[in-house]
Amino acid sequence: MLTVFRSWPALAGLLLLTACAEPRQELPVNTRLGGDFTLTDHHGQPFRLSDQQGRVVLMFFGYTHCPDICPATLARVSQVYRNLREAGDAEAVQPLFITFDPKRDTPAHLSEYVPWFKANVIGLTGSEAGIRAVAEQYGVVYLQSGDGGREYDFTHSDYVYLLDQQGRVRKLYPSDFNIDEVTDDVQSLL
């Protein structure tokens, strides 16, 4: 009896290690959201999502004049990218920032904005109709507020989208996502 009792901690440790070693559950494919699109990148060139085939994409919708959530979320995405760079996985990942505000967020303005995040972010803009169509594909809701003049803001959903190498939506994260969780999820798709 004493031998069994002494081996109990070893058995518990072995069971714990076995449980930790189990493969992660595969992220499901969201079939209701997503799809290919074409917008204009921050260099003024056409950008097609399908051209990213073979890369994992972290995608966020917002606008550069956002006072808080958008820059904070992009900073978190940038930290995920830096973590992936340290692990040697960043080359297989592409962060995207799609603006709701093509009037102010021109390619020239985006080309000054996205480098601040030091994460190889591609800023995307387009016509109001083109952006609206992409937002609808991904279930993004946004509403302009203000007088319609120079000073206005947007109220919007603030999810970060994880897309796999085929461009399929695999997971959505709130703007205050756990950086380690997203890093792990991206690596699970690589």
Salt bridges, closest charged atoms under 4 A:
GLU26 OE2 - ARG170 NH2 3.17
ASP36 OD2 - ARG48 NH2 2.61
ASP101 OD2 - ARG104 NE 2.52
ASP105 OD1 - HIS65 ND1 3.88
ASP105 OD1 - HIS109 NE2 3.94
ASP164 OD2 - ARG168 NH2 2.75
ASP164 OD2 - ARG170 NH1 2.76
GLU181 OE2 - LYS171 NZ 2.70
ASP185 OD1 - ARG24 NH2 2.34
ASP185 OD2 - LYS171 NZ 2.87
